[in-house]
């Protein structure tokens, strides 16, 4: 789930905003500490990511186990219901959904209604991303240097 929905978030709303994506993941990983005193809850982090993804892509069609098709808006709640049916603990799932809702409300909904984003990505996260070159996009000059001397630089299509 992290790979599928995280990559879609990185390529969609968080395109060229690697530091903001990292800050969202840090917020999700540390949000459950006051309640359970255990950092980096994996299930909570997955549900937080799932919740944020479902809010960014609410009309995407999701197929659950090849049986049911539903809109992405309902995916976190469907996964929560399936976890309850299968006997998994409820608290980590709910903490992830709450953390995802808090993050989405504070960073997206509240600023859209005229409020201020109080969960803005700190400078140290931007510096960390810049220091390690995470999410670095090659510049146009390096791409043109690589393509120098090439006769054709058009789009290619694979034919069977």
Steps between C-alpha positions, in 0.01 A plus 500: 500500500780741581664431167184541293333794671820670611637504146172641367517776760863572414421522129178695553439759771856477638672532161821702555411528870715223645560684827125541552447128436776412747348735758161332452659159561683630810176647631321169442776297663517716811132590542412192707770553764287696749229233504695173485856607584638298210643686201487390137185292505499334159128435475414853612740640243342290224151612596611865516649474151188319376275770646697787343507316165124439515441873553730601215348247256140463626346385171755230411346154468643237736446127472499314836617139465349485153149495649389856567572824314468825690618859492834577663327737742365197688819290495633579852164420654467179298847387608412586861183287473698211348755519782217486756346200323837320491561573869786751477533763772295809428712769671798519257264531203299775666815686604619496139167630372497773766860598417418506128193714561694741722776533242259548208282746692791710628700510175226500233147574620571767760722709268238471223240655731725796573692364797873464547696178453635441851666173400731653242806292412794615716817639345707212639297250295561705184872512584507124565338428164737740325804356682427142400374592153174315558254563219763680294386557146775515236535847355431573137865579431614155614232340286604697193867412564410132508303530176772694315594334172175302480328531165146433626360590841131438438244288682526127447223241489544128549334288236424142608 
